[in-house]
Amino acid sequence: MKLFFIILYIVVINLISFFVMWIDKSRARHKGWRIPEVVLLLIDLLGGSIGGIIAMDFLPHKSKHLLFSIGLPLMVIVEYGAFAVWFYLHRFEFLL
């Protein structure tokens, strides 16, 4: 049951990251109020980095900013690497 909620969180935070980047891209096209980069990065730091990378490629948005083009892949490696280690160390707890 714990694993279900972890996977649900990862899916939801990545969807949020993707749609927030989409909204920001739309506002950039229409010269509207933009979402601060720190908010985009915070969402990605909370686990939405894969959604951010997909948004950068799909839209394209923030793809020329080094903070995003290098930072997001590094976040994926660190976040999901840490998750893999944590999951490995607690793997028997999920069987209960």
MOGI-V495919 format. One record per residue. BURIAL is + if it has 16 or more other C-alpha atoms within 10 Angstrom, else -. Layout:
((BURIAL) (BURIAL))
This chain:
((-) (-) (-) (-) (-) (-) (-) (-) (-) (+) (+) (-) (+) (+) (+) (+) (+) (+) (-) (+) (+) (+) (-) (+) (+) (-) (-) (-) (-) (-) (-) (-) (-) (-) (-) (-) (-) (-) (-) (+) (+) (-) (+) (+) (+) (-) (+) (+) (+) (+) (+) (+) (+) (+) (+) (+) (-) (-) (-) (-) (+) (+) (-) (-) (-) (-) (-) (+) (+) (-) (+) (+) (-) (-) (+) (+) (-) (-) (+) (-) (-) (-) (-) (-) (-) (-) (-) (-) (-) (-) (-) (-) (-) (-) (-) (-))
